[in-house]
Amino acid sequence: MFSIYGKNPPELCLHRLEEEKRALENTDAIGLFTAMGKIREEVRHRNTAVIITGTINSCFAAWLVGGTVVNPLPPHYVCPNCGKSEFVSGVNDGFDLPPKKCSCAATLSREGHSIPYQGFAESTKRGFGVHICVSTKFKPIAVSTAREFYEGDTLLLPVKMDYNLPPGWEEYIVLKDQNRCPPLSENGVWETDITAYLSWYKNESTFMFESSPQLDCLEALIKETRTLKPTTEDLINTPVIRSLYEEIYSVPPFITDYIFGDTQITCDKVMRISGASRSVGMWEDYGSNAVRTGLIDFCDLPAYREDVLDTFSNALIQNNISDISLAVQVMENARKGKYPDWKLRRSTEAYFSHLGVPAWYLECLSKTGYLFPKGSSVELFLIDLTFEWYRINYPAEFAQCTAKMKD
């Protein structure tokens, strides 16, 4: 932290790190975060791309060790040269901060996506799992990098499930105590059924490696154009076209009209499209109808699971209720698509309606089958922007590579 934020880091950094430290006690999370940092180092060295999703993207400690590109703190500037930082209010996302120079003349990095600690703390109770998307060529290198990191007393053990994973997917589990090692097949793979796997999953970290045609295409673009992959600063300044979301994510035109018809297109608004597009039920039912009829503003919709936590936590706090555990419970149910359950809804809605949560918001949740995490939305948004950057700067190569991907 001191190498990034200087000798006297802001209180916000120290407080968040102290909170996370408590949640990470008695886990092997830092090892997992560091392993992901090693994979990202290989990605930079080989000039390719990676998408890593999971709890890691809501963790400040993971960002500090290079395991994620998503900084969960509130929006702020930080100088890569002297470590000076400045937190800014009135902005929803650090990517929407205007470019700025430090007093030392360096260009300030724009960071912070306002991902609450409570959501991260709750996710740690489920065990740590990461989903690593890479190109087909890079996947063996990514697996090898992770396994080398865990050589010694701890192993990264391949798992063969009793159900078939999609083509190009591989599952691994971190085994800290080799004395408890389950029976292995001749090729060193743990062959297990789902019940046995889940009992281990509660205590051990898991890795899911996936070879992605999308990243095969991006890797081909990088090679074809003979360029270095654009930096985050390059990507933030890249204009986003609406067709990207209408064609790839099937976002209704009236939503893109709202976002891209605005005089100021913000990363925050476009990221909400990215998050809501990956959530189940958002466009098909109540949410889209409510926006279309003008009942609500699109940005008021729960695009991420953290939005639910914020809304219900604020309702409790505004009514002088400091215990937000019920808000966390609602978020967890919405995240898993359990909120539509009538018995659960009846008790929750009666209580929170009394606390001032709007009826339309509760109705919207009842139509939602799954809610995506904000941190993973940021990670995927950066990949979307990378494709846009190549489309704008290398249109011929972009058209050629994307046509091959579609074939």
C-alpha positions, 0 to 999 in steps of 0.5 A: 500500500505504501508503494502506491499511496505513499508513506501516509496513506489516506484513512479510507485506505487504512480502514478498508484494509483493516476491515478486510483483514478481519474477514480474511483471517483463517483463509488462504485468500491472500495466496489466491490473490497473489497467484492471480497477480502472477497470472496478470504479470504473465498476461502483461509480459506476453501482451495478451488479455485475461478476465478474472471474476469472483470475490477478488474484484471487490477486495482492496487487498487483492488490488494492492497485490495486483490480483485485480484491476478493480479498486473498490474504494470511493472515486479518487485520484492517485499519483503513480509517481509520488503517491499523492491521492485525492478522494472526490465526492459527487462522482459515482465512479472513478473512471468518470473523474476528469483527467488531472495532473499532479503537482509533480507533473505526473498524470494522476490515475483515476481509481475507485468504484465504490464497492461496499465492504459488507458485500465483500465480507458476505462473499467470503463466507462462501469460500473463495473461487475465481473464474479465469477467462483467457485465450486458448493459447494462454490457458496452459500457461495460466494453469501452469503459473498458478500450479507453480505458485502452489508447489510445496505444502499446498497443491492446485489439484485438478478436479473431474466432476460427475457432470460435464463442464463446457468445452474449454473449461477446467476446474482446480481446487487448492489443497492445503493439507496433503494428508487429507488428499482424496483418492486420485486417478492415475493421471493425478486428477481428483475424481469426485461427485458433487456432494464431496466437492461441495463439502471441500469447496466450503473450506478450500479455494477453487479456480475455474479456467476457461478458454474464451473465443472472445479473448482468442479474437482479442489476442489475434487483434493485438498480434495483427496490429503489433501493438501493446494492449491499451492502458486503462487510461487509454480505455477510459478515454475511448468513446463507446458506441451503442451498437456494441450493447444492442448487438452483443448484449441485446439491450433494448433500444429505449435503454441505449437511447437513454444512455447514449442520448444524454449530453454526457455519457458516463462510464458509470451509466454504461457499466450499469448496462454491462452489469444489468445485461448479465443479470437475469430478468432485468430487461424482460420484465418489470425493470424495462417496462418501468423505465419505458413508461417513465416511472423510474430512471434507468440508473435507479434500477438495481443493476448489481447486487451491491445496489440492493445492499445500498438501497436496503442498508440506507433504508435501515440507517435512515430509520436509525437501525444500525444493524444492516444484516437484514439488508445483507440477507436481502442482497444474498437472496436477490443475488441467488435469484431467490427473492421472487419466493413469495414467503420471503417477499411477503415478510421482506416487503412489508418491513421495508415498505414501512421503512420507505423502500419504494414499491416499484423497487420491491416489485423490480426485485421480484422479477430478477432471477440473478444479480451480477457483482459490480466488480466483475462488471467493471472487469468485463467493461474494460474488455468491452472498451478494449474491443472498442479501442481497436475498432476505432484505431484499427478498423480493418484489422478489427473487422477481419478478426471479429469476422473470424470469431463469428465464423 
